[in-house]
Amino acid sequence: MRKITLLLAFIGMMSLQSCTVNEVREDTIDNDTISQVYEVTRSFTPSNNFSTLIAFPQPIFNSDMVLVYRLAGVSGGVDVWKLMPETYFFPDGTLDFGYDFDFTRFDANIFMHGFDLAGVSPNFRVNQVLRIVIVPGFFGKQAATSTSFNDYHEVVRRYGIQNVTKLP
């Protein structure tokens, strides 16, 4: 009986010992990454070669993703944002003009392309409201299958974006 009690005491001490081990757990959720939106109003003219360079207030990370939207109108009191690249065609199917962009860690270059950009209606060239959305790389890994980037409002909801910073 004494041996059984000793055995049970030994097993009890072993099980209690395993409860006191502190495990180091790495947090795999990035809670300090913040998506950002910058808004600018720019015109595309021959004097700026139908392009505009927008400097970011601070450099972004190499892994960050940049999305650019153009305010295309208002429908039912809600802004309609179009994701770039955006292309317009003549009725015969040939290219009329379009918008596109490229970016670095420090800025985004937004530009028009086409054959007669000076002939494009001022409604598409002058005082264009643009929103540049910075999506941190952590989110970009999950984004490919879970978010429609065409819908600006869905992107804002998905990444919890609440403020738009207006840049000069």
N, C-alpha and C positions, 0 to 999 in steps of 0.2 A: 504494500500500500504506500509505503514511504517512497519507493522508486517512482510510482505513478504520479504522486503529488509533485515530486521533484521534476518529472518530465513535463507535467502540465504547467508548472511555474516557469520552466525554461521556454516552453512554447508561448506562454503569455508574455514574457519579457521580449521575445523576438517580435511578436506582433505589435506590441506597444512601441518598440524601437522604430519600426517602419513608419509609424504615424508621425514621428518627430523629424523626419528627414525633410529639409527645405529644398524644394526643387527650383532651379532657376528656369523661368519660362520667358522665352523671347516673345515680345508682342509683335505679331505679324501685321497688325493693322496700323496704318499710318494716319494718326489722328491730327497731325499738325500740318498737313498738306492742304493748301487752300487754292481753289480755282478762282480765277480773276477774270473780269470783263472790263475792257477799256472801250470807250466810245469816242469817236472823232467825227467831225463833219469836214469833208474835203471836196474839192472840185478837181476834175480831170480836164486839163486844158493843154493846148500846144506848148504853153510856156513851161509846164512841169513835165512835158513829154508823156502826158496822160498817165502819170503815176504819182504816188505819194509814199513817203517813207515815214513810218510811225515808230518812234523810239519807245521802248518799254521803260517804265520808271526804274526798274531794277532788272538785271539779267535773269533769264529763265534758265532752268536746268536743261541739259542736253536731252534728257528723256521726256521733257514736256511736249505736249501736242498743242498746236495752234490752229484755231478755227476762225474764219473771218465770215461775217454776215453783213449783208447790205439791206437797209430798210427799203423794201420794195413797195410798200403802201400800207393802208389800214383797212381792215375788214371787220365790220361789226364792232368797231371801237378797239380792236386788238391789232397791235403792230404785226405786220407780215415781214419776216426776215428771211432772206434767201442766202443759202450757203454758197460760198465760192469754192471752186470755180463755177461761174455762171455764164452761159453762152446764149446769144440771140441769133436767129437765122432769118434770112430773107424768105419770102413765100416760096421761092423755087428751091429752098433747101441749102443754099450756100451761106457761108458764114457772113454775118453782118458785123457783130462785135461781141466782146465778152469781157468779163472781169476775171482776174486771177491774182495770186499772191505767192510770195516766197518769204521765208523768215530765217533769222539767225537767233542766237541767244539774246541779242540786244535790240532787235527791231523786226518790223514786218514791212515789206514792200508790197503795196497793193497797186495794181496797174490794169489798164484796159488794153485789149489787143483787138485788131481788126484791120480793115483796109482803108476806111475813110472815117477815122475817129473824130475829126473836126466836124464832119457832117452828121454825127450822131446827135439826136435831140438833146437839148440842154437838160431835159427832165432826167436823163440818164448820166449826165456828166457833172452838173453843177450842184453844189451843196448836198452831196451824198452822205447819208448818215451810215457809218460803219461801226460794227462791234467786233472787237478782237477778243476771243475767248481763249484763255490759257488753261489747258487741262493738264494737271500734273501727271507725270509718267506713271505713278502708282495707279491712278484711275484708268489710264490708257490701256493697261493690261487687261482690264475687265471690260472695257468699253466696246470692243469690236463687235460683240454679239448682243450686248444688252442695251445699247442706246442708238437711236436714230439721230445722227448728227444733222440731218436735214431740218429737223424741227428745233429751232432755237429755244422755244419754251420748254421742250422736254430736256434739253441739255442743261438749262438753268435749274430745273427741278432735280434732275439726276445728280448734279454735283453740288447742290445746296448753295447756289450763287444768289446772294441777296442784294449786293451793291454793284452798281456800275460806276466806274471811275471815268469822268470826262477828262480827256486830255486836250491840251490846246492844239 
